[in-house]
């Protein structure tokens, strides 16, 4: 989904429940030297996710020396096929970090002001039901402190739309393959009143980043997708990263099946129209490409120091009380006390958790089904933690 998940229940707009256990042989491939004991620890953590109910899991670790990939379980249950080493997956809310990077590049170029009202860039768009673009800044969109309502469903335990609202439930067939445009998504949000006063607190809201995608288009004359491609994907040579084209419902290249469970039934949910996620979560990438993007961002290759510093100014937010949300970037806790920055993403079929340590290790952990409980979400977190703390 378009939301980064702290646990299996708070961030994906889907009603899901734990299905039958599927156990499969695990494997590990190394393209760079690695301490055997550390690889074993990662392998055990990934195996535990599979024994806990996920079809498959993958960890990609990237350093200056190259990529190391460790996998467990399967990418395709029916075929008993392994999780592809170079798997393309839907990266959900990691899209937000790409969008935030472009917005901050525009800030550096003097085309956008962080503390200017949204109304300056999108006149008349944030309006209705008490929402007011004159009272919300660009920074507040980036940091989820706008107070705007979410056009996507959320909440425990089944993440259904709030009664009487226009919120979308994205695991329904009515939404899964339907085409939405950003303005339509924002109009859905504007039918609901604000959740709180702008700046009062940080509550993770996808509407904020759909608006930022519209802001990019209004400011540059090109879509957020085109700007992300020109400013980030092409310069970094991210050959397996893209923003799906209009009407594109599949995943190009090698990829696992993305599974989703509704009312106890596990289904192939790989194909969908991610237009409902838009600039909040529509992108696709490999773990290796995600690692390269986040390393480049945190190494200062994409932003001047002043804007990168702004990106790392955090506030507490609702999805991860122990973490901090910056401007499209999360300061992530871990068991070994490392400085780790990243994001993460969830979308029906896939969850990714990712981050970069101060010493340059980048990690992306992917499972091909969303967590269905606090316990299964914790298994994914433990796998990420084992990889982050592997050196």
Secondary structure, 3 states (H helix, E strand, C coil): CEECCCCCCCCCCCCCCCCCCCCCCCEEEECCCCCHHHHHHHHHHHHHHHHCCCCEEEEEEEECCEEEEEEEEEEECCCCEECCCCCEEECCCHHHHHHHHHHHHHHHCCCCCCCCEHHHHCCCCCEECCEECCCCEHHHHHCCCCCCCCCECCCCCCCCCCCCCCCECCCCHHHHCCCCCHHHHHHHHHCCCCCCCCCCCCCCCHHHHHHHHHHHHHHHCCCHHHHHHHHHHHHHCCCCCEECCCCCCCCCCCCCCCEEEECCEEEECCCCCHHHCHHHCCEEEEHHHHHHHHHHHHCCCCCCHHHHHHHCCCECCCCCCCCEECCCCEEECCCCCCCEEECCEEECCEEEEEEEECCCCEEEEEECECCCCHHHHHHHHHHHHHHHCCC
